[in-house]
Amino acid sequence: MVKNAFMSVRVQEKKEKNSGSVEFQVFRFTNKIRRLTSHLELHRQDYSSQRGLRKILEKRQRLLAYLSKKNRVRYKELISKLNIRESKNR
């Protein structure tokens, strides 16, 4: 059941034309974060996955900081679309 949900996300990712855009990269990182979070709920002592999750979170945070500096409107739209909290550093 969970596998089918991720497969539909992959199909959507492949259809996207501008895969280098900040929005698309944040979208992919968000999907990875959600997948790793659900994995870590089952496997609490998987420390390598925890490390990978922290690295992906940092990358997404840097991209969001860049987008908020360059275009605040696109940043707000992306956060609301992906249902992410706004950065505390802002």
BATORKE-429464 format. One record per residue (C-alpha): residue number from 1; residue in three letters; chain; x, y, z. Coordinates in steps of 0.02 Angstrom, whole numbers, plus 50000, padded with zeros to 5 digits. Each point is the difference from the previous one (the first is absolute). Example, Ala and Ser with C-alpha at 12.3 -4.5 7.8 and 13.67 -1.06 7.14 Angstrom:
<atoms>
<num = 1 | residuo = ALA | cadena = A | c1 = 50615 | c2 = 49775 | c3 = 50390>
<num = 2 | residuo = SER | cadena = A | c1 = 50069 | c2 = 50172 | c3 = 49967>
</atoms>
This chain:
<atoms>
<num = 1 | residuo = MET | cadena = A | c1 = 50000 | c2 = 50000 | c3 = 50000>
<num = 2 | residuo = VAL | cadena = A | c1 = 50137 | c2 = 50123 | c3 = 50045>
<num = 3 | residuo = LYS | cadena = A | c1 = 50101 | c2 = 49947 | c3 = 49849>
<num = 4 | residuo = ASN | cadena = A | c1 = 49860 | c2 = 50053 | c3 = 49882>
<num = 5 | residuo = ALA | cadena = A | c1 = 49995 | c2 = 50174 | c3 = 50076>
<num = 6 | residuo = PHE | cadena = A | c1 = 50186 | c2 = 50023 | c3 = 49967>
<num = 7 | residuo = MET | cadena = A | c1 = 49982 | c2 = 49932 | c3 = 49824>
<num = 8 | residuo = SER | cadena = A | c1 = 49873 | c2 = 50135 | c3 = 49957>
<num = 9 | residuo = VAL | cadena = A | c1 = 50121 | c2 = 50131 | c3 = 50066>
<num = 10 | residuo = ARG | cadena = A | c1 = 50137 | c2 = 49929 | c3 = 49889>
<num = 11 | residuo = VAL | cadena = A | c1 = 49889 | c2 = 50010 | c3 = 49847>
<num = 12 | residuo = GLN | cadena = A | c1 = 49960 | c2 = 50180 | c3 = 50041>
<num = 13 | residuo = GLU | cadena = A | c1 = 50186 | c2 = 50038 | c3 = 50021>
<num = 14 | residuo = LYS | cadena = A | c1 = 50041 | c2 = 49928 | c3 = 49829>
<num = 15 | residuo = LYS | cadena = A | c1 = 49865 | c2 = 50105 | c3 = 49916>
<num = 16 | residuo = GLU | cadena = A | c1 = 50074 | c2 = 50159 | c3 = 50072>
<num = 17 | residuo = LYS | cadena = A | c1 = 50101 | c2 = 50090 | c3 = 49866>
<num = 18 | residuo = ASN | cadena = A | c1 = 50104 | c2 = 50120 | c3 = 50104>
<num = 19 | residuo = SER | cadena = A | c1 = 50083 | c2 = 49879 | c3 = 50120>
<num = 20 | residuo = GLY | cadena = A | c1 = 50137 | c2 = 50124 | c3 = 50045>
<num = 21 | residuo = SER | cadena = A | c1 = 49885 | c2 = 50131 | c3 = 50071>
<num = 22 | residuo = VAL | cadena = A | c1 = 50005 | c2 = 50038 | c3 = 50186>
<num = 23 | residuo = GLU | cadena = A | c1 = 49817 | c2 = 49955 | c3 = 50020>
<num = 24 | residuo = PHE | cadena = A | c1 = 50025 | c2 = 49829 | c3 = 49922>
<num = 25 | residuo = GLN | cadena = A | c1 = 50153 | c2 = 49964 | c3 = 50106>
<num = 26 | residuo = VAL | cadena = A | c1 = 49908 | c2 = 50049 | c3 = 50159>
<num = 27 | residuo = PHE | cadena = A | c1 = 49854 | c2 = 49889 | c3 = 49945>
<num = 28 | residuo = ARG | cadena = A | c1 = 50115 | c2 = 49850 | c3 = 49977>
<num = 29 | residuo = PHE | cadena = A | c1 = 50089 | c2 = 50031 | c3 = 50167>
<num = 30 | residuo = THR | cadena = A | c1 = 49831 | c2 = 50013 | c3 = 50087>
<num = 31 | residuo = ASN | cadena = A | c1 = 49947 | c2 = 49831 | c3 = 49929>
<num = 32 | residuo = LYS | cadena = A | c1 = 50164 | c2 = 49923 | c3 = 50057>
<num = 33 | residuo = ILE | cadena = A | c1 = 49979 | c2 = 50076 | c3 = 50173>
<num = 34 | residuo = ARG | cadena = A | c1 = 49825 | c2 = 49931 | c3 = 50018>
<num = 35 | residuo = ARG | cadena = A | c1 = 50056 | c2 = 49827 | c3 = 49942>
<num = 36 | residuo = LEU | cadena = A | c1 = 50148 | c2 = 49997 | c3 = 50120>
<num = 37 | residuo = THR | cadena = A | c1 = 49892 | c2 = 50063 | c3 = 50143>
<num = 38 | residuo = SER | cadena = A | c1 = 49877 | c2 = 49858 | c3 = 49977>
<num = 39 | residuo = HIS | cadena = A | c1 = 50146 | c2 = 49878 | c3 = 49990>
<num = 40 | residuo = LEU | cadena = A | c1 = 50076 | c2 = 50066 | c3 = 50161>
<num = 41 | residuo = GLU | cadena = A | c1 = 49835 | c2 = 49981 | c3 = 50093>
<num = 42 | residuo = LEU | cadena = A | c1 = 50019 | c2 = 49812 | c3 = 49975>
<num = 43 | residuo = HIS | cadena = A | c1 = 50190 | c2 = 49990 | c3 = 50016>
<num = 44 | residuo = ARG | cadena = A | c1 = 50048 | c2 = 50120 | c3 = 50139>
<num = 45 | residuo = GLN | cadena = A | c1 = 50181 | c2 = 49945 | c3 = 50012>
<num = 46 | residuo = ASP | cadena = A | c1 = 50044 | c2 = 50018 | c3 = 49816>
<num = 47 | residuo = TYR | cadena = A | c1 = 50132 | c2 = 50132 | c3 = 50029>
<num = 48 | residuo = SER | cadena = A | c1 = 50062 | c2 = 50009 | c3 = 49821>
<num = 49 | residuo = SER | cadena = A | c1 = 49824 | c2 = 50044 | c3 = 49941>
<num = 50 | residuo = GLN | cadena = A | c1 = 49989 | c2 = 50131 | c3 = 50138>
<num = 51 | residuo = ARG | cadena = A | c1 = 50161 | c2 = 50077 | c3 = 49936>
<num = 52 | residuo = GLY | cadena = A | c1 = 49935 | c2 = 49999 | c3 = 49822>
<num = 53 | residuo = LEU | cadena = A | c1 = 49838 | c2 = 50081 | c3 = 50057>
<num = 54 | residuo = ARG | cadena = A | c1 = 50096 | c2 = 50140 | c3 = 50086>
<num = 55 | residuo = LYS | cadena = A | c1 = 50103 | c2 = 50031 | c3 = 49843>
<num = 56 | residuo = ILE | cadena = A | c1 = 49845 | c2 = 50009 | c3 = 49890>
<num = 57 | residuo = LEU | cadena = A | c1 = 49916 | c2 = 50118 | c3 = 50124>
<num = 58 | residuo = GLU | cadena = A | c1 = 50151 | c2 = 50115 | c3 = 49995>
<num = 59 | residuo = LYS | cadena = A | c1 = 50003 | c2 = 50000 | c3 = 49809>
<num = 60 | residuo = ARG | cadena = A | c1 = 49814 | c2 = 50041 | c3 = 49993>
<num = 61 | residuo = GLN | cadena = A | c1 = 50023 | c2 = 50137 | c3 = 50128>
<num = 62 | residuo = ARG | cadena = A | c1 = 50139 | c2 = 50080 | c3 = 49897>
<num = 63 | residuo = LEU | cadena = A | c1 = 49894 | c2 = 49994 | c3 = 49843>
<num = 64 | residuo = LEU | cadena = A | c1 = 49853 | c2 = 50078 | c3 = 50091>
<num = 65 | residuo = ALA | cadena = A | c1 = 50111 | c2 = 50137 | c3 = 50070>
<num = 66 | residuo = TYR | cadena = A | c1 = 50064 | c2 = 50038 | c3 = 49825>
<num = 67 | residuo = LEU | cadena = A | c1 = 49824 | c2 = 50006 | c3 = 49930>
<num = 68 | residuo = SER | cadena = A | c1 = 49938 | c2 = 50114 | c3 = 50139>
<num = 69 | residuo = LYS | cadena = A | c1 = 50140 | c2 = 50123 | c3 = 49963>
<num = 70 | residuo = LYS | cadena = A | c1 = 49974 | c2 = 49997 | c3 = 49811>
<num = 71 | residuo = ASN | cadena = A | c1 = 49811 | c2 = 49993 | c3 = 49985>
<num = 72 | residuo = ARG | cadena = A | c1 = 49892 | c2 = 50010 | c3 = 50155>
<num = 73 | residuo = VAL | cadena = A | c1 = 49837 | c2 = 49968 | c3 = 49907>
<num = 74 | residuo = ARG | cadena = A | c1 = 50060 | c2 = 49835 | c3 = 49924>
<num = 75 | residuo = TYR | cadena = A | c1 = 50067 | c2 = 49951 | c3 = 50172>
<num = 76 | residuo = LYS | cadena = A | c1 = 49830 | c2 = 50029 | c3 = 50083>
<num = 77 | residuo = GLU | cadena = A | c1 = 49908 | c2 = 49906 | c3 = 49863>
<num = 78 | residuo = LEU | cadena = A | c1 = 50118 | c2 = 49851 | c3 = 50013>
<num = 79 | residuo = ILE | cadena = A | c1 = 49986 | c2 = 49990 | c3 = 50188>
<num = 80 | residuo = SER | cadena = A | c1 = 49812 | c2 = 50004 | c3 = 49995>
<num = 81 | residuo = LYS | cadena = A | c1 = 49992 | c2 = 49872 | c3 = 49858>
<num = 82 | residuo = LEU | cadena = A | c1 = 50116 | c2 = 49875 | c3 = 50087>
<num = 83 | residuo = ASN | cadena = A | c1 = 49929 | c2 = 50035 | c3 = 50174>
<num = 84 | residuo = ILE | cadena = A | c1 = 50170 | c2 = 50044 | c3 = 50076>
<num = 85 | residuo = ARG | cadena = A | c1 = 50030 | c2 = 50115 | c3 = 50147>
<num = 86 | residuo = GLU | cadena = A | c1 = 50090 | c2 = 50164 | c3 = 49970>
<num = 87 | residuo = SER | cadena = A | c1 = 50179 | c2 = 50014 | c3 = 50058>
<num = 88 | residuo = LYS | cadena = A | c1 = 50028 | c2 = 50072 | c3 = 50174>
<num = 89 | residuo = ASN | cadena = A | c1 = 50156 | c2 = 50092 | c3 = 49941>
<num = 90 | residuo = ARG | cadena = A | c1 = 49900 | c2 = 50113 | c3 = 49887>
</atoms>
